[in-house]
Amino acid sequence: MEFLLHPDGVWAKLANMVLAVALFVAVVALILFLLQRPRRLPGWAQGLGLLAPALLGIGFGLVYPALVTIHNSFKDRQGQTYIGWDNYRQILSGEQFLIVLRNTALWVVGVPLLATGLGLAYAALVDRARFEKLAKTLFFLPMAISMVGASIIWKFVYDNKIGLLSQVYLQLTHLFGSEAQYAPQWLLNSPWNNFFLIIIMVWIQAGFAMTVLSAAIKAIPDDIIEAARLDGLGGVRLFWHITVPLIRPSLVVVLTTVAMASLKAFDVVRTTTGGNYDTSVVANEFYTQSFTNQNRGLGAALAVLLFVIVVPVIVYNVRQLKQAEDVR
């Protein structure tokens, strides 16, 4: 039993994984075998059998780990002694964690607004343009790059010696008589380094926003657009008074989806600054406390806090989608 619960070594973990997959396949095969005999099973049993694999997966993969994490958040760094709300008090009162919460708020507000705004503007500008497909493909390309890959690219851009941003900065300063040899350390100076990291996430997510909103714009009936133009609307007024209200459900989906992605922004921070120089966010701090500092209790509390922050965003998204369906 110890081998199954706490495998030690690569081969033990691999064997444990193979055993888990085989067990899952066996359970599903048994359920399907029993469901092929409807005369022996009542209707409710067949329904329960079909739902059982999904319910078991949710229970052991989501519910059980969530309950264990909540329980561990009230314990000390070794995860043994119960200390009550001390971990949460430390998060909400410690200077280091207040900076983490501030940075997280900047990401949750800044990234969705900037990415959605850029995506919407670009989708509206290239709609029905001559090279629309090519323009959209180029704008969407950053989505095909992993978070780590994009972070490495931008880390070179922000390099104060050879980076593109630094070269542009030096050329502009030379025009005004400055003889500076190096640009500022873009990723080291707080709090501005957070905005430079946010730009990386916006660069990645703007393509997603453009794709969804472009599809929503194309779904607007032509007769509505023609009627608005006959009433004298055009250009910016047509965009704000007709296009934006009609694609509001898609805007809500994009904003909330990008906001949730921003809350889980671990790769960008970890790859560029490692959370140093006052750039850490909740997701990165959870990793640091859990695995680097070996503080199980505080890491669990940060995970619970991240979950608590995500829940209102999901609830708002579901309500907006339900309202959109009721309108239809």
N, C-alpha and C positions, 0 to 999 in steps of 0.2 A: 504493500500500500504506500509506503514511503517513496518507492520508486516512481509511482504514478503521480503523487502529489508534489514531490520535490525532486524532479529529475536532475541529475548532476552529470554534466558533460554533453558533448554534441550528440553522440550516438544515443544516449538515454533520452534526450529531448526529441530527437528524430523518431525514435521508437514510440515515444509517448504520443507524438503527433499522428503517426500512422495508426496507432491503436484507437485514438479518438475518432479519426475518419472512418475506420472500419466499423467501429461501434455505431456511429451515426448511420452509415449505410445499412447495417443490419437492422437497426430500429425502423428505418423508413421501409425497408423491404418487408419486414414483419407486418407493419401497418397496412401496406398495400396488399399483402397476401390475405390478411383478414378482411379487408374491405371488398375483396372480390367475391365474398360470400354474403350478399345482402340479406339472404333469408335467415341467416343465423344471428344477424345483428340488427337492432332497431335503428331508426333513422338518426336519433340523437347520438348514438355511439359512432355511427359513420362520420357524422360531422365533427365529433370530438377527435376521432382518429385522424382526420384530415388536418385539423388545427393543431394537433399535438406536437408535431416537429417544430412548427413556428413558435408555439408557446414555450416549448422547452428551450429553444434557441434564445428567445427573448429573456426567459427567466434566468438561465445560466450565463448568458452573454451580456445582459444589460442590468436586469433588476438585482441579481445577487451581487455583482461587483459594486453597483451603486450603493447598496445597503452596507456592504463591508467598508467602502470608502467613507461613508457618513459615520459609521461606528469608529473607524480609526482616526477621524478628524478630532475626536474628543480625547485622544491619548497623547502620550509624550513622544519624543523623537524615536524611541525604540519600539513604540506601538504596544507597550505593555501596561503602563500605569494610566489610569483615568485621571485627566486633569481638567475636565469640564470645558468651559468656553475660552480657555487661555489662548489656544491657537488663533481663534477668531479675533480675540482682543488684540493680539500681537499684529495681525494683518491690518486691522482697522485703526490702529494707533501708532504703529512703528513708522518712523520716517522713511525707511527703505521701502516698505510695502505701500505707503501712501503715494510714493513716486510711481510704483508699479501700477497702482489703480489709476493714477492720473494718465499715465501712458496708455493704458488700456482704453480709457475713455476717449482719448485723442484718436486712437485707431478706430474705435467703434463709430465715432461720429465722422471723422475725416475721410476714411477710406470709402464708405458707402456713398457719401455725398459727392466726392470728387469722381469716383469711378462711374457712378450712375450719370452724373452730369456730363462727363466727357463722352460716355457711350451714347447718351441720348442726343447730344449735339452732333456727334459724328454720324449717327444713324439718320438724323434728319437732313444733314447736309449732303450725304452721298445717296440719298433715296432717289432712285430713278436717274442717277447720273450715268454718264457714258461708260465709265470704267468702274461701275459700282461693285461688281464681284471682286475685281482685283483690289480695290481700295479696302473692302471689308476683310478680305483675306489677310492683307498686310496688317490691319489693325488687330485682327484676331490672333495673329501668330504668337504673341507672348503667352497666350493661354496654353499653347502646346509645350511650353518650357516648364520644367519643374520649378518649384519654389527655390530649391537649393541652387539650381542652375541660374535662375534669374538673379538671385542674390549675389552670386559670384560675378556675374556680368556687371551688375551695378556697383559692386565693390571696386572693380577696376575703374569704372566711370568716376567714382568718388575719390580715387587715389590722388593725394595732394601733389604728386610729382608727375605722373604720366596719365592721369585720368582726363577724360574728355571735358568734364565740368571744370576741372582745374585749369586746363589749357584755355578754355573760353574765358574763364575768370582772369587769368594772367594777361591775355590779349586785351581785354577790356580795360584792365587797370593800367596797362602800358600806354593805352591811348590817352589816358588822363595824367600821364607823367610819372606814374609809379614805377619803381625798379624792383619790385618784389620778385624773388626767384621761385618761391613756392606758394601754393594756394593754402587756404586754411585747412585744418584737419576736419573735413566735413562730418565725419562719423564720431568724432571725439568731443565736440563742443555741445554741451547740453544747454537748453532743451532743443536746439535746432536740429540736432542729429535725429530726433524722433520724426521730424517732418521729412527728412531725407529717406528714412526707412519707409515711411508711409507712401512716398512716391513709388517705391518698388512694388508695393502691393497694389496700388492704383494702376500701374502699368500692366500688371498681370490681369486684374479683374475688369478693366475697362472693355476688353474684347468680349467677355461674357455679357456684360451689360448691353453693349452695342448689338450683339446677336439677338438677344431676347427682345429688346425694344424695337429693333428693325423689323422683326417678324410681327410685332404688335402694330406698328405703323402701317405695314402693308395690309393688315387685316381690316383696317378702317374702310368701310364702304365708300366707293368713289362718289356716290350720289350725295353723301353727307358733305364731302369736300366741295363738290360743285355747288351745292346749296349755300354753303358758307361764303363761297366766292361771289355768288350772285348777290348776297346780302352785303357785300362790300368788304369782307374780311380777306386779308392776304398777308403774306410774309410772317412777321413775328406775331401779329395778332391772331392769325389763323393757327399758328403753332400753339400759342398759350391758351386760347379759348376753345379750340376744337381738338387738336391732336393730343395734348397733354391730358385733358379730362378723359378722353376715350381710352387711353392706354394706362390709366391709373392702376388697375389691377396688376399689370405687368411691372409697373414702377415699384409697387409695394413688394412684389416677389423679388425683384432684383435688389432692392435696398436691404431687405431682411436677409436674403441669401448672402450678400456680400458682408453684411454686418456679422453674421455668424462665422463666416470665413475669417473675418478680422479678429474675432474673439479667440480663434484658434491659431492665430499667427505665431507659430513657433519657429518655422524654418527660416524665415527672413531674419528675425532677430538673432537666432542662434548662429547663423552662417556669417553674418556681417560683424556684429559686435559681441556676440556671446552673452548679451544682456548687460554688458558693462557700460560705463559712462552714462548711467541713468537712462538706459533704453529698454530695460526689461519690461515685459508684459506678464499677465497672469499665467498664460500657458507656459512661457519660458521659465518663470519663477517656480511653477509647479515642478518642472523637470529638475531645476537646480536644487530645490530643497529635498526632493524625493531621492534623487540618484547621486548628486554631487555632494550635498551636505548630509545625506543619509538621515534626514529628519522626516520620518514617515508620517507623524501626526500633522506637522505643518503642511507637508505636501498634500495630504488628503484634504485638509481644510481648504487649501487653494483650489483643488479640484472641485470641491463642493461649491465654493464661491463662483467658479467659472460656470458650473451647471445652473446656479441660481440666476446668474446674469443672462444666460442663454434662454431660459424658460420664458420670460416676458416677450422676447423677440419672436419666439415660436408662436406663442399665444396670439400676439398681434397679427402675425402673418395668417394664421388660421382664420381669425375673425374677418380679416379683410377679404380673404378668398371666399368665405361664406357669404359675405355681403355682396360680393360681385356676382356670385351664383344666384342669389335672391333677386338681384336687379334683372338678370337675364330671364 
